Structure formats: C-alpha cells, structure tokens
C-alpha cells in the first residue's frame, strides 16, 4: 500500500491550501483516512479524520478553518485548509487505517505559512 500526498507548499498567512492523499495497492476496506501534522520540535498530532461512512473529526485548533473530505471510489482524502496561520506550518502526513486495523503512512508534505 502506498500513500501519495500532494498539495503542500509555501503560502502567506490568510491563504488556502488543499492537500490530497491517494492510496494505492491492495487495500482491504478502509475504516479511517486521517491527516496528522508535525511541527518542528513538536510531536505529531492528529488534525482530522474521515470514516468510511463520511463521519468527520477535526481537532479544535483548526476546526473553523480546515475541512476533510474523502472520495471512497478513488481511495483519496483531501484536507482543505483556509485562513492559514504561521502556526499551521508543519509536515502533514496522511494515514490510512483498514478495517483489519492495519495502518499505513504517507511520506508527508511540507506546509509553510509565512506571516
């Protein structure tokens, strides 16, 4: 299983970015698709997840600015990030958890927000 993330980059504060992550390979049914992020010197944290039936969770610190969505047919998850702040600067990782409990990680995509 491979997870390919895209959409990161450099953005000014207040701007928007849309991250995408496509899963490929032999995958049993996917339960969760998640986005994590890790800022320099900080632990990796869960940003958002979406379940197979479309249920979503978004961490409080970005709840009013970020949205997660999923295309089950394409095994793809998106993270729409609006009103970006410098504190959103991090490497963003997508994560997939199958119904059997297997977890897979993508390599990460850098998001840098300048003030």
Backbone bond lengths (Angstrom), bond angles and torsions (degrees), N, CA, C in turn:
res aa  C-N    CA-C-N  psi(-1)  N-CA   C-N-CA  omega(-1)  CA-C   N-CA-C  phi
1 X - - - 1.459 - - 1.520 108.67 -
2 X 1.315 115.53 133.11 1.463 120.62 176.97 1.519 109.66 -125.22
3 X 1.319 114.42 141.55 1.452 121.10 175.90 1.518 107.97 -117.71
4 X 1.300 116.23 122.71 1.461 121.26 -177.75 1.518 108.38 -114.36
5 X 1.327 115.17 112.66 1.458 120.67 179.77 1.521 110.27 -97.22
6 X 1.310 115.74 148.64 1.460 121.34 178.30 1.515 108.90 -151.16
7 X 1.326 114.80 165.86 1.458 120.25 173.81 1.512 115.37 105.35
8 X 1.315 118.00 -5.81 1.444 119.50 178.27 1.511 111.23 -73.04
9 X 1.328 115.16 175.23 1.451 119.56 178.52 1.505 111.48 157.50
10 X 1.317 114.09 -164.13 1.460 122.50 -179.02 1.521 108.71 -102.56
11 X 1.321 115.78 130.90 1.455 120.79 -178.53 1.518 109.29 -142.58
12 X 1.300 115.53 146.67 1.456 119.87 174.68 1.522 110.12 -76.94
13 X 1.302 115.66 152.76 1.464 120.41 176.63 1.524 109.91 -55.05
14 X 1.314 114.87 138.28 1.455 121.03 -177.71 1.509 114.12 94.33
15 X 1.316 116.32 -13.63 1.459 120.35 -179.18 1.515 112.49 -83.44
16 X 1.319 114.84 -175.30 1.466 121.61 -177.42 1.525 110.52 -130.42
17 X 1.296 114.84 149.20 1.455 122.88 171.71 1.521 108.39 -138.92
18 X 1.320 114.96 151.44 1.461 120.02 175.71 1.519 108.32 -124.17
19 X 1.307 115.43 116.54 1.457 121.09 176.85 1.521 109.32 -92.01
20 X 1.309 115.06 143.71 1.457 120.76 175.67 1.515 108.88 -130.19
21 X 1.311 115.03 149.99 1.460 120.44 177.86 1.518 107.74 -142.56
22 X 1.322 115.21 121.81 1.454 120.98 -179.57 1.520 109.54 -110.39
23 X 1.308 116.00 130.92 1.454 121.68 178.33 1.521 109.64 -99.72
24 X 1.312 115.64 137.78 1.458 120.36 177.89 1.522 109.45 -137.12
25 X 1.315 115.36 162.01 1.444 120.05 -177.98 1.509 110.77 109.17
26 X 1.301 115.03 -172.34 1.464 119.74 -178.18 1.521 107.87 -85.43
27 X 1.302 115.70 110.52 1.454 121.02 -175.10 1.521 109.09 -124.90
28 X 1.295 115.97 126.27 1.456 117.53 169.66 1.529 106.88 -72.05
29 X 1.256 118.03 175.84 1.465 120.59 -175.93 1.523 110.99 -51.53
30 X 1.296 115.11 136.76 1.463 121.47 -177.21 1.517 109.06 -91.02
31 X 1.307 115.83 128.36 1.459 120.38 176.88 1.527 110.51 -89.92
32 X 1.315 116.05 -53.45 1.464 120.41 -177.56 1.524 110.60 -124.58
33 X 1.294 114.33 143.55 1.457 120.04 163.91 1.523 105.39 -123.44
34 X 1.311 115.35 130.17 1.462 120.53 -170.79 1.531 111.08 -130.26
35 X 1.308 113.50 158.62 1.463 121.86 167.09 1.521 108.15 -121.28
36 X 1.323 114.36 129.91 1.455 122.51 171.89 1.525 107.57 -115.26
37 X 1.318 115.44 165.15 1.452 119.14 171.61 1.525 109.29 -143.97
38 X 1.316 113.51 153.60 1.459 120.06 178.18 1.505 108.83 -137.42
39 X 1.318 115.02 114.16 1.459 121.33 176.82 1.526 109.00 -87.89
40 X 1.317 118.09 157.84 1.464 120.64 179.82 1.524 111.36 -55.67
41 X 1.322 115.40 129.47 1.450 120.64 177.12 1.514 114.87 77.21
42 X 1.308 116.63 6.18 1.455 120.10 -177.89 1.525 110.43 -123.64
43 X 1.320 114.93 160.77 1.452 119.87 178.33 1.526 110.37 -77.02
44 X 1.309 114.47 155.77 1.453 119.59 176.22 1.521 109.37 -66.20
45 X 1.318 116.11 135.95 1.454 119.87 -178.41 1.528 110.69 -128.39
46 X 1.309 115.14 147.92 1.456 120.76 176.31 1.530 109.49 -74.32
47 X 1.309 115.94 128.03 1.460 121.39 177.94 1.531 110.50 -95.78
48 X 1.328 115.45 -48.68 1.463 118.95 -175.52 1.516 109.66 -162.36
49 X 1.315 115.56 156.30 1.462 119.28 169.49 1.521 110.17 -142.12
50 X 1.307 114.47 160.00 1.455 121.55 175.28 1.521 107.64 -135.21
51 X 1.311 116.57 135.41 1.458 120.95 -178.15 1.531 110.32 -91.34
52 X 1.304 114.56 174.51 1.460 119.81 -177.46 1.524 112.02 -63.98
53 X 1.326 117.29 -27.24 1.465 119.02 -179.76 1.530 112.45 -99.67
54 X 1.341 115.69 13.36 1.455 119.79 172.74 1.511 115.92 94.03
55 X 1.311 118.07 0.24 1.450 120.13 176.14 1.517 111.01 -67.11
56 X 1.301 117.14 140.31 1.462 120.01 -175.47 1.524 111.52 -126.34
57 X 1.303 113.13 154.88 1.459 122.83 171.32 1.511 107.29 -136.29
58 X 1.329 116.10 136.05 1.464 120.82 175.36 1.515 107.31 -134.65
59 X 1.306 115.90 131.47 1.452 120.00 -177.65 1.527 110.84 -61.81
60 X 1.315 115.74 149.01 1.467 120.94 -171.90 1.526 113.99 -57.43
61 X 1.315 116.46 -36.18 1.463 119.17 -173.74 1.529 113.24 -65.87
62 X 1.329 117.40 -18.21 1.463 119.77 -179.76 1.512 112.11 -127.05
63 X 1.298 117.14 9.75 1.463 122.22 -170.43 1.518 113.34 -56.87
64 X 1.319 116.65 -35.43 1.467 120.15 -176.45 1.519 112.33 -87.24
65 X 1.326 117.28 -2.47 1.468 119.70 -172.51 1.527 113.41 -124.56
66 X 1.313 116.97 -24.87 1.463 120.40 -175.96 1.524 110.35 -111.06
67 X 1.309 115.76 152.80 1.461 121.37 175.12 1.524 108.68 -141.27
68 X 1.306 115.84 143.07 1.466 120.81 179.12 1.523 108.50 -116.43
69 X 1.315 114.54 142.53 1.450 119.86 177.32 1.518 109.02 -144.28
70 X 1.308 114.97 166.37 1.456 119.73 -171.90 1.526 109.54 -144.92
71 X 1.306 115.03 140.98 1.463 122.07 172.98 1.520 106.99 -113.66
72 X 1.306 116.83 99.54 1.463 120.24 -175.28 1.522 112.26 -63.40
73 X 1.312 116.47 -36.25 1.464 119.63 -178.11 1.520 111.76 -64.30
74 X 1.329 115.93 -29.77 1.466 120.48 -177.77 1.520 112.33 -106.21
75 X 1.330 117.36 4.49 1.475 120.71 -177.01 1.527 111.37 49.11
76 X 1.305 114.97 47.14 1.458 121.22 -176.28 1.519 109.92 -125.08
77 X 1.322 115.10 142.57 1.455 121.34 176.44 1.527 108.27 -126.22
78 X 1.315 115.73 142.29 1.462 121.51 -179.54 1.521 109.25 -121.80
79 X 1.319 115.00 149.85 1.463 121.18 172.57 1.525 107.11 -127.68
80 X 1.310 115.85 110.12 1.454 121.32 176.69 1.516 108.36 -89.70
81 X 1.305 115.77 120.62 1.460 121.06 -176.50 1.520 108.80 -116.78
82 X 1.299 116.77 115.68 1.454 122.63 -179.39 1.520 110.53 -114.29
83 X 1.310 115.40 163.68 1.477 121.25 178.35 1.522 110.92 47.47
84 X 1.303 115.88 49.41 1.461 120.91 -175.51 1.522 111.53 -61.27
85 X 1.327 113.85 145.92 1.460 122.04 179.75 1.516 108.81 -122.36
86 X 1.330 117.84 156.39 1.466 119.31 177.37 1.528 112.75 -55.06
87 X 1.307 117.48 -31.58 1.469 119.46 -179.62 1.529 112.89 -72.85
88 X 1.316 117.18 -5.36 1.465 120.38 173.23 1.532 111.34 -82.90
89 X 1.309 116.71 -6.39 1.464 120.39 179.05 1.517 110.07 -61.17
90 X 1.311 115.94 125.02 1.462 121.62 -176.49 1.519 108.63 -177.53
91 X 1.309 114.62 169.50 1.460 120.25 165.78 1.522 106.52 -89.97
92 X 1.306 115.81 127.61 1.458 122.08 -178.24 1.524 109.10 -102.82
93 X 1.322 114.87 129.53 1.461 121.69 -177.58 1.520 110.13 -117.63
94 X 1.307 115.97 136.54 1.455 117.85 170.65 1.531 108.94 -95.64
95 X 1.289 113.45 153.25 1.464 121.60 -174.10 1.521 107.79 -142.97
96 X 1.289 114.91 140.75 1.452 120.99 179.85 1.518 108.61 -125.66
97 X 1.304 116.74 136.26 1.465 120.66 174.16 1.519 108.20 -124.84
98 X 1.325 115.29 124.83 1.454 119.88 -179.56 1.532 110.34 -82.95
99 X 1.313 115.72 170.56 1.469 119.64 178.89 1.523 111.36 -67.35
100 X 1.329 117.07 -16.36 1.460 120.80 176.83 1.521 112.20 -88.83
101 X 1.341 115.68 -1.21 1.455 119.33 177.79 1.516 115.45 92.84
102 X 1.332 116.92 0.12 1.466 119.46 177.62 1.521 109.35 -72.26
103 X 1.331 115.07 138.79 1.465 120.37 179.12 1.518 109.79 -118.50
104 X 1.298 114.91 140.59 1.453 122.04 179.40 1.521 108.83 -130.90
105 X 1.338 114.54 146.51 1.462 120.09 -178.76 1.517 110.31 -121.94
106 X 1.327 114.86 144.36 1.446 120.58 168.93 1.520 109.06 -86.52
107 X 1.324 115.84 173.76 1.468 120.60 -175.96 1.513 113.02 -79.48
108 X 1.287 118.63 -17.60 1.447 120.11 179.29 1.510 112.37 100.66
109 X 1.314 114.58 149.24 1.454 121.06 175.84 1.524 108.25 -133.06
110 X 1.330 115.15 134.73 1.460 120.29 -175.18 1.526 110.54 -80.11
111 X 1.306 115.18 132.21 1.465 122.12 171.44 1.529 107.01 -119.56
112 X 1.308 115.88 123.41 1.460 121.15 178.47 1.518 108.75 -124.65
113 X 1.321 115.14 124.86 1.461 120.40 -178.77 1.527 107.97 -114.70
114 X 1.300 116.21 120.52 1.462 120.87 -178.90 1.525 109.80 -95.65
115 X 1.315 114.44 147.95 1.473 119.63 -178.21 1.518 110.81 -87.33
